[in-house]
């Protein structure tokens, strides 16, 4: 094991790395985290997922299910650098947990299975990182498994993630014979043949020398195409080669030496790889086997060498009184931090913060900008998953937990009261699945309500409401597993006996054929100032699109001329229309995919007001929707099913019975991977059905793809749960 350099009491900002581990479920994220903690001396025993002994998967449900459910923060030291690491979930139901983590990270390690390559959730988390402009390096894990292939995985990274892979490793050995890698930057071989805890740095084996030189040349050419300084040095070397080729009497030894001399020096190549990683123009690709502890030291070196420090990241941007401002990562600047996670524990309420600027000490008063209230910091904790160490202060670049904040929620901005700055919070995803929950004993009803409120406070992607028709309490979330975990958390933490109804999906409604020139007059006279608003609306489809994306599926415009409806009243009409979209005429579901145009209207000199026009807009659109041809939309997901070859026929038939549309099927090493689009409502209970059809050998994953028209019979049969 490498001996790491000791850190000073206060780590300089350029030696801090805040990063996350991103991947598809079962790609090995948690094992990678465990090996990093072990190698850096943060732990003294290698934890294993299958044994339930990992540091970051400390929750009982995580250990029971063998998957990461909650993002966990840990810290370790490597080569004089402080690494603050967040192990994120890989299951699609917990994508919102990943989203909140990415919002506060400076870099990430994307882990890929060397056999499966880029999997559906790999694409999802990659796109999330793209949105937040988080630089990444890639680690191709499980190189010791049967069927592992670095080149195939790299090709899938290039084709499916649309990035430029910069491969810096050549594996030594295949599958069970994988013993090390050739570092193409240093042109040295790293071998772990003597054991998992030590490696030897030796010259490149003669059998791999030619292939290593070829791959180094490919790496140099790719880097030169993307990096100006590397291109200049590359061209200079090419000119020298050309001059030597024209020499009529070249020196043989000199020619051989030049043939083996890299076109780019190690320093130039390293600098270029760092620049390309931080700009997002390329992604450095390494490989190894986390389970066997092979390839982890180079991964840690890549973290400190290529990923950015808080100083390398752009200054955080926020708003002050509607004006955009920046605040640099400076411990002396006014304090600014973002709360990205809240966790209620037996010892108190923990609020996890990313400190972007300034310094905070225990006892300080901070301002919750959005809530416009001040709170006092009781304690500051350096977090190591479920354990923590109290510290006196936190500085710019730190990720810590604080005790004492009573009301700050995930996404809250905390600042020095004298220098407020509102940071953009992560946007929670809209829930797609709901279940009715109730306490089996009437005496526990209030306790259940309190527990649900605490759940929603900790996880903004959960929502709780009361159904107006049935009076049931409805819990909504991102998927069946998400809700199972939430309910089980209540049962374990509160000791409540909770009943759960059948899952229901979150339907939407949209316009198929709209109406033109719908006239609505709002007149109210009940003494005193009256209300008057006259509006004429055109309603038409905006187009059935992917409502899972960032773009909102509603458009409003005004074509009124001559000042018949002033601009402020037109904005009030738009607000009223948005109010009306909350419940559609088919079954009370939210309405999407609508374009509304205000074409005419009239005002009254005394009785017209913004409130009157907002009310008119709401009732006018409700009438227009009732007069329009509407259709129901249901959420659909992309399903990737992995089964033995012998079970393909039965699985395809079952997907067809669930209204699935198969897009493709590939076969590799006796295993078939089927990709299909299936309505979410048809997937409830699919896990047990798939296990039964494949003798327990089949697995599947899902990824939301948006909404699609539901069958006609669903319109009459479904209502909001």
Secondary structure by P-SEA (a helix, b strand, c coil): cccccccccccccccbbbbbbbbcccccaaaaaaaaaaaaccccbbbbcccccccccccaaaaaaccccbbbbbbbcccccccccccccccccaaaaaaaaaaccccbbbbbcccccccaaaaaaaaaaaaacccbbbbbcccccccccaaaaaaaaaaccccccccccccccccccccccccccccbbbbccccccbbbbbcccccaaaaaaaaaaaaaaaaaaccaaaaaaaaaaaaaaaaaaacccccaaaaaaaaacccccaaaaaaaaaaaaaaccbbbbbbbbcccccaaaaaaaaaacccccccccccbbbbcccbbbbbcccccccbbbbbcccccccccbbbbbbcccccccccbbbbcccccbbbbbcccccccccbbbbbcccccccccccccccccccccccccccbbbbccccccccccbbbbbbbccccaaaaaaaaaaaaaaacccbbbbbcccccbbbbbcccaaaaaaaaaaaaaaccccccccccccbbbbbbccccccbbbbbbbbcccbbbbbbbbbbbbbccccccccccccbbbbbccccccccaaaaaaaaaaaaaaacccccccccccbbbbbbcccccccccccaaaaaaaaaaaaaaaaaacbbbbbbbbbbbbbbbcccaaaaaaaaaaaaccccccccccccbbbbbbbbccccccaaaaaaaaaccccccbbbbbcccccccaaaaaccccc
